[in-house]
Amino acid sequence: MGVPATSPKPRFRVAICGAGIAGLALATVLGKYEQKDSPLEVTIYERQPEMAVFGAGISVWQRTWRVMQLLGIDDQLARASERPPVKAIGPGFVYRRADRTNDTYNYYTVMLPYGSSTMHRADLVQVLLQNVPQSYSIRMGKRLVSYTEVVDGYGDTKYYELQFTDGTTAEADVVIGADGIKSAVRMSMYDAAHRQDCAAEVDRGHCPRCSAATPKWTGIITYRALIPTEKLRAIDPEHQGFRYTLCRRQHVVSYPVSHGGFINWIGFKTRPEMEGTIYEGKSAEEAPKEEIWSSSTAGRKRVHSQCVEKPTRWVINMISGLPFSVRGRAALLGDAVHAMETHLGAGAGQSIEDAYILGRLLAHPLTTLDRVHDVLRIYQSVRLSFANTIFERARETGRMCEFNWPGQYDGNECLDEREQLEQLGKSIYRNWQWQWRESFDEQWDVAEWAIEQFLHVDAQKVQAE
Ligand SMILES: Cc1cc2nc3c(=O)[nH]c(=O)nc-3n(C[C@H](O)[C@H](O)[C@H](O)COP(=O)(O)OP(=O)(O)OC[C@H]3O[C@@H](n4cnc5c(N)ncnc54)[C@H](O)[C@@H]3O)c2cc1C
């Protein structure tokens, strides 16, 4: 590992903090697009002592699939996937009402072009890991505490120093925070920005701009379990696997993983009045299974009590409305910037989109160390507001799934209940459509246009002088 002595001199040194989906995707993109005669020196620092993946299933949509095609790793992903995307339009998943004892029914079937591919999270991570170049270092057991800017006599950035919990330090020219919702890179970036830009008498946690860097609770708790498919079908033969079961302030999402052997089951309970508060307990732990079915309605109790074994409880926190994702030669991506509610199955996809745009910009032939700052600003302008929009759409979708969105069906009995539910189904469907209607390629086109306009013009000016 590391750049061999005979290699060309690296253009600059990149430190990626976090070897999750975002960090590994970024390393894969850098490896594919870096200039072979002027490579980058890339080191990934991961806090875990060995690669371990928490969580079970993940859905991957057409836009994310497109990124995989651009990277040339879609075939590898298809082999790991439960259902690779198909071109034909077909039933994706059904919305079902199940909060009444004797009146449980499907009320909307979502038709999807390309479908959604579901896979085990570990398989996605494995595919990305296999595509990280051998020349890049992955340093396990390195938990970042903070980073600091080291400046020269003119106040310009010389390099960054990274500090780890084991007392060691490392240097880098560019720092990337792919370290998830509790990102140490984000905290360092915002602490420094607050010290430099904001009123001294207001602490960062209360600053109107910088307090967005602190994760907040969405008000949602999820319970997750893997159910053997045979066990579920024995109780509920009609269960097709991919289903949304909706109730007031609760809903359940289930879909097949592990080549149909298991159903990934996620139960949501929401306390909307707690949104934006700080959750004081553990963010993930085992939960007694009675905790799930104590609040299940009769229509679902049988399934839950007989099928769900060893559930885990997850607190869904968020990073919402971050005003900037880059500062100097440091940048954030993935959950470090936009940890979102899970209702559009979009967090990992958005992390991979970030990684593609950021990676291709950093690896671009026009990107030199002294222009990294401008390149990162292009990344921010292309990605930050888009991901924040998806964040809002996911939030709205979750409220609609729990009959809690203004102007939509509110869960009360009424004569035109079925019509209202159908309208609700259509509204939820509209919130998904960006996954296949809005082109990811256009985002890269904008980023490429920007780098060529700004840096090419700039390079010409330097030559002329
Ligand atoms: C219940 C649930 C279901 C979901 N379903 C979907 C889905 O179907 N589709 C989808 O697209 N998304 C889904 N998501 C969202 C998705 O899981 C996340 O958006 C995605 O994992 C973010 O990737 P990341 O690499 O940014 O962060 P993470 O996955 O959190 O990875 C961060 C990495 O950084 C490391 N790290 C953390 N701190 C440090 C430090 N200080 N120093 C060094 N390393 C550090 C961590 O160990 C980890 O390896 C779901 C999320 C949840 C909770």
The ligand as an SDF file (V2000), in Angstrom:
LIG
                    3D

 53 58  0  0  0  0  0  0  0  0999 V2000
  -32.9340    2.3650    8.9310 C   0  0  0  0  0  0  0  0  0  0  0  0
  -32.2140    2.9560    7.7610 C   0  0  0  0  0  0  0  0  0  0  0  0
  -32.5130    2.5250    6.4620 C   0  0  0  0  0  0  0  0  0  0  0  0
  -31.8820    3.1080    5.3630 C   0  0  0  0  0  0  0  0  0  0  0  0
  -32.1980    2.6740    4.1080 N   0  0  0  0  0  0  0  0  0  0  0  0
  -31.6150    3.2490    3.0360 C   0  0  0  0  0  0  0  0  0  0  0  0
  -31.9300    2.8180    1.7010 C   0  0  0  0  0  0  0  0  0  0  0  0
  -32.7320    1.9100    1.5100 O   0  0  0  0  0  0  0  0  0  0  0  0
  -31.3300    3.4450    0.6480 N   0  0  0  0  0  0  0  0  0  0  0  0
  -30.4360    4.4640    0.8360 C   0  0  0  0  0  0  0  0  0  0  0  0
  -29.9250    5.0210   -0.1480 O   0  0  0  0  0  0  0  0  0  0  0  0
  -30.0970    4.8860    2.0960 N   0  0  0  0  0  0  0  0  0  0  0  0
  -30.6620    4.3090    3.1840 C   0  0  0  0  0  0  0  0  0  0  0  0
  -30.3220    4.7240    4.4470 N   0  0  0  0  0  0  0  0  0  0  0  0
  -29.3440    5.8170    4.6020 C   0  0  0  0  0  0  0  0  0  0  0  0
  -27.8970    5.3230    4.4760 C   0  0  0  0  0  0  0  0  0  0  0  0
  -27.6720    4.2640    5.3640 O   0  0  0  0  0  0  0  0  0  0  0  0
  -26.9170    6.4480    4.7920 C   0  0  0  0  0  0  0  0  0  0  0  0
  -27.3010    7.6200    4.1410 O   0  0  0  0  0  0  0  0  0  0  0  0
  -25.4870    6.0580    4.3470 C   0  0  0  0  0  0  0  0  0  0  0  0
  -25.0430    4.9290    5.0610 O   0  0  0  0  0  0  0  0  0  0  0  0
  -24.5150    7.2160    4.5830 C   0  0  0  0  0  0  0  0  0  0  0  0
  -23.2100    6.8020    4.2890 O   0  0  0  0  0  0  0  0  0  0  0  0
  -21.9540    7.5800    4.8820 P   0  0  0  0  0  0  0  0  0  0  0  0
  -20.7700    6.8420    4.3650 O   0  0  0  0  0  0  0  0  0  0  0  0
  -22.1000    9.0290    4.6230 O   0  0  0  0  0  0  0  0  0  0  0  0
  -22.0670    7.4200    6.4630 O   0  0  0  0  0  0  0  0  0  0  0  0
  -21.8810    6.1180    7.3410 P   0  0  0  0  0  0  0  0  0  0  0  0
  -22.5100    4.9420    6.6990 O   0  0  0  0  0  0  0  0  0  0  0  0
  -22.3280    6.4910    8.7090 O   0  0  0  0  0  0  0  0  0  0  0  0
  -20.3020    5.8570    7.3620 O   0  0  0  0  0  0  0  0  0  0  0  0
  -19.4180    6.6920    8.0940 C   0  0  0  0  0  0  0  0  0  0  0  0
  -18.0990    5.9490    8.2860 C   0  0  0  0  0  0  0  0  0  0  0  0
  -17.2000    6.8140    8.9740 O   0  0  0  0  0  0  0  0  0  0  0  0
  -16.6440    6.1360   10.0990 C   0  0  0  0  0  0  0  0  0  0  0  0
  -16.3600    7.1730   11.1100 N   0  0  0  0  0  0  0  0  0  0  0  0
  -17.2540    7.8330   11.8840 C   0  0  0  0  0  0  0  0  0  0  0  0
  -16.6350    8.7170   12.6830 N   0  0  0  0  0  0  0  0  0  0  0  0
  -15.3090    8.6260   12.3970 C   0  0  0  0  0  0  0  0  0  0  0  0
  -14.1570    9.3050   12.8960 C   0  0  0  0  0  0  0  0  0  0  0  0
  -14.2520   10.2410   13.8570 N   0  0  0  0  0  0  0  0  0  0  0  0
  -12.9300    8.9870   12.3840 N   0  0  0  0  0  0  0  0  0  0  0  0
  -12.8200    8.0240   11.4080 C   0  0  0  0  0  0  0  0  0  0  0  0
  -13.8920    7.3330   10.9180 N   0  0  0  0  0  0  0  0  0  0  0  0
  -15.1300    7.6430   11.3940 C   0  0  0  0  0  0  0  0  0  0  0  0
  -17.7190    5.1490   10.5060 C   0  0  0  0  0  0  0  0  0  0  0  0
  -17.2020    4.0790   11.2840 O   0  0  0  0  0  0  0  0  0  0  0  0
  -18.2500    4.7040    9.1480 C   0  0  0  0  0  0  0  0  0  0  0  0
  -17.4830    3.6600    8.6040 O   0  0  0  0  0  0  0  0  0  0  0  0
  -30.9180    4.1380    5.5580 C   0  0  0  0  0  0  0  0  0  0  0  0
  -30.5900    4.5510    6.8680 C   0  0  0  0  0  0  0  0  0  0  0  0
  -31.2210    3.9580    7.9490 C   0  0  0  0  0  0  0  0  0  0  0  0
  -30.8440    4.4270    9.3500 C   0  0  0  0  0  0  0  0  0  0  0  0
  1  2  1  0
  2  3  1  0
  2 52  2  0
  3  4  2  0
  4  5  1  0
  4 50  1  0
  5  6  2  0
  6  7  1  0
  6 13  1  0
  7  8  2  0
  7  9  1  0
  9 10  1  0
 10 11  2  0
 10 12  1  0
 12 13  2  0
 13 14  1  0
 14 15  1  0
 14 50  1  0
 15 16  1  0
 16 17  1  0
 16 18  1  0
 18 19  1  0
 18 20  1  0
 20 21  1  0
 20 22  1  0
 22 23  1  0
 23 24  1  0
 24 25  2  0
 24 26  1  0
 24 27  1  0
 27 28  1  0
 28 29  2  0
 28 30  1  0
 28 31  1  0
 31 32  1  0
 32 33  1  0
 33 34  1  0
 33 48  1  0
 34 35  1  0
 35 36  1  0
 35 46  1  0
 36 37  1  0
 36 45  1  0
 37 38  2  0
 38 39  1  0
 39 40  1  0
 39 45  2  0
 40 41  1  0
 40 42  2  0
 42 43  1  0
 43 44  2  0
 44 45  1  0
 46 47  1  0
 46 48  1  0
 48 49  1  0
 50 51  2  0
 51 52  1  0
 52 53  1  0
M  END
$$$$
